[in-house]
Amino acid sequence: MNAFLFFEIIIEQIKKHNLEYDIIVNTSQLLENTLHKFGFHTEHIIKNGFAKNLDHHIMKRKVCP
């Protein structure tokens, strides 16, 4: 199963049950562009938040039924 299919299954299950969730992901700059493709946007960046030259990115995607 690829990542796109995985996220689509999760989103569809949330919508199917009429749930309204924000999905929040804590990641680094290494995955930021990939997560943008899944509809996430960057909420906050903490420089060197994980380690030297590894920033902490807090990303969010709203899911509405």
TATA-V345771 format. One record per residue. N is the residue number from 1. PHI is phi in degrees with one decimal (* if undefined). PSI is psi in radians with two decimals (none if undefined). D_CENTER is the distance of its C-alpha to the mean C-alpha in whole Angstrom. Layout:
N;PHI;PSI;D_CENTER, N;PHI;PSI;D_CENTER
This chain:
1;*;2.28;18, 2;-87.7;2.94;16, 3;-64.6;-0.67;12, 4;-61.0;-0.81;12, 5;-63.9;-0.73;14, 6;-56.9;-0.87;12, 7;-65.2;-0.69;10, 8;-63.5;-0.67;12, 9;-63.8;-0.77;14, 10;-61.1;-0.84;12, 11;-61.3;-0.77;12, 12;-64.2;-0.66;15, 13;-65.8;-0.70;16, 14;-63.0;-0.80;15, 15;-65.4;-0.69;17, 16;-58.9;-0.60;20, 17;-96.2;0.25;20, 18;52.3;0.73;20, 19;-99.1;2.55;17, 20;-116.0;1.86;15, 21;-125.2;2.62;12, 22;-102.6;2.25;9, 23;-95.7;2.14;6, 24;-114.1;2.28;6, 25;-122.6;2.29;4, 26;-101.2;2.04;8, 27;-145.5;-2.96;8, 28;-117.6;3.09;11, 29;-63.5;-0.29;12, 30;-68.5;-0.47;13, 31;-111.6;0.02;9, 32;-56.8;-0.88;8, 33;-64.0;-0.64;10, 34;-64.0;-0.78;9, 35;-69.1;-0.49;6, 36;-59.7;-0.63;8, 37;-65.1;-0.41;10, 38;-92.8;0.12;7, 39;92.3;0.16;8, 40;-84.1;2.63;5, 41;-126.5;2.65;7, 42;-80.4;2.12;8, 43;-88.5;-0.71;10, 44;-158.1;2.53;12, 45;-125.5;2.25;14, 46;-110.2;1.87;16, 47;-58.3;2.33;18, 48;55.6;0.49;19, 49;-67.1;-0.49;17, 50;-100.7;-0.65;17, 51;-172.9;3.05;20, 52;-58.6;2.21;22, 53;66.1;0.29;21, 54;-127.4;1.66;17, 55;-76.9;2.63;15, 56;-95.6;2.02;13, 57;-107.8;2.22;10, 58;-103.2;2.08;8, 59;-122.6;2.62;5, 60;-139.3;2.57;5, 61;-137.1;2.24;6, 62;-86.6;2.39;10, 63;-122.3;2.06;11, 64;-118.3;2.54;15, 65;-65.1;none;18
